[in-house]
C-alpha cells in the first residue's frame, strides 16, 4: 500500500488536537475550594493538562512552543482533524525512578508512557524529552481515529515523524538518514522479518524493532 493511501486514510479519520496554551482558569467552578485549587494549579498545552508543580515556567514554555510546532507538522502532513481529542493529564517526572514507578504496566514510548484508560501521559524529563514527546504525541494523535489501524500503520507514522527536526521555528521531516536505510536494508535482505508478517499483525500486537523498520519504510516510501 502506498504512502498516499495512508495519508488519505488519516485525512478522513483523524480527530483534532487543540493548539491553545493558557492557564487552567475555567476548571473547578462550582466545586470545593480544594478541588478548585488543584485544578487551577495546572496549565493546558494542546490537549494536555500539566500540573504546575511538575515543571518550572521556562521548561513549560519550551515544551508548549515545541509541542505546538510539532503538532502543526502533524496537521500539515496528515490534514486538519475534525474533532477535539480527549483532554489528558500529562505528568512530567524529573527522576527515572519516579517515572518507572508511575509508568509500570503502561504502554511505553521511549521515555513516555501512555495510560489511555485513565487519560494520562507520563514523560521523563531528560535531554531527549522532545524525542519522547514526539513519539508519545504522535501515538495519541493517531488514537483519534474513528477506526483502528493495524500496528504497522501506527508504528510506521511514529517512526516517520520521530525523525522530525526543528528548523527555524518549524518541525520538518528531513530525508531519511543513511543509517536508517542501512538498518532497513539489513533486515529486508536478511529475511529475518518478512513484509507479510508485519502487515498481518493484528491490532494490539507489538512490533519488534526490526518490524518497525519495515513499518517505517512502508510509510516513508
QUIURZI-V10603 format. One record per run of one state. SS is the DSSP state (H for helix, E for strand, - for the rest). FROM is the first residue (numbers start at 1). LEN is the number of residues. If there is no record, write none. Layout:
SS & FROM & LEN
SS & FROM & LEN
//
This chain:
- & 1 & 2
H & 3 & 11
- & 14 & 2
E & 16 & 1
- & 17 & 4
E & 21 & 3
- & 24 & 9
H & 33 & 8
- & 41 & 1
E & 42 & 4
- & 46 & 2
E & 48 & 4
H & 52 & 3
- & 55 & 2
H & 57 & 22
- & 79 & 5
E & 84 & 1
- & 85 & 3
E & 88 & 6
- & 94 & 2
H & 96 & 7
- & 103 & 4
E & 107 & 2
- & 109 & 3
E & 112 & 4
- & 116 & 4
E & 120 & 5
- & 125 & 4
H & 129 & 14
- & 143 & 8
H & 151 & 11
- & 162 & 2
E & 164 & 4
- & 168 & 2
E & 170 & 4
- & 174 & 4
H & 178 & 13
- & 191 & 4
H & 195 & 5
- & 200 & 9
H & 209 & 12
- & 221 & 1
//
